[in-house]
Each structure stands twice: as structure tokens, then as C-alpha cells.
Amino acid sequence: VQNARGVEDYLSAVEQAKLPLTIGHLPTAEDQVLRQWILDLTCTGELNWSAKPEMIDLAMLIELNEFQEQGIIRLYEQGLRVSDWGMAFIRNICMVFDKRLRQRKSPDKAVFSKAI
């Protein structure tokens, strides 16, 4: 959820006893699993997808194999571990699991900061 950007809009909503929200979505069950996976990766450098292996698609595997070839991660049957060197690229690794980012129509118009 995002707050209203303009101060006037924000204050107007608050004065009317409304939440000053403009956009947002309710996370799906898949969103919640992927969120946890990304948190696991950023906090521990490891990911175990054994509880939901069906969520790993071919596009993900292709990207993860590229990271493994570069020594950034080590893939296992049911997960992965980020190498010490690979922790510098943790944002890039997490992007593999961000399906909403993948679904963006135009990568040139990304609203997020770019990783190295």
C-alpha cells in the first residue's frame, strides 16, 4: 500500500477520518511464499523451496543456473546457498523470485533502483 503523495491529499483524507492510501494490492498466497523466500535469502543467504517446489519455473531455473556458473550461488535439489562473494549480488538473486517484477511490461520504465 502506498500513501497519498501530495500533502493536501494526505491531510484531506486524514481530516475525513479515512486512511490516506492511493494504491496497493492484497498479497496472494503465492506472493506471501515468494516474499518469505526473498526474506530468507537476504537474511540467511539460503533458500529451501522443498515445501513449494512447483513454484520454481523454467525461467527461474535458467537464471539460477547462470548465477551458479558465475559462482554466485550453489544450487541444491531443493534450494540454494549464496556464496560469500555472491552476497554482493543478493538483490540480483532475489529479483529471480520477484514475479511481479518479471510481469512488468517495460523494463525500461522500472520504478525501482537498479542493482549493480
Helices and strands as residue ranges (DSSP letters): E 2-3, H 7-15, E 21-23, H 29-44, E 46-48, G 53-55, H 58-69, E 73-76, E 79-82, G 85-89, H 90-95, H 99-102, G 107-109
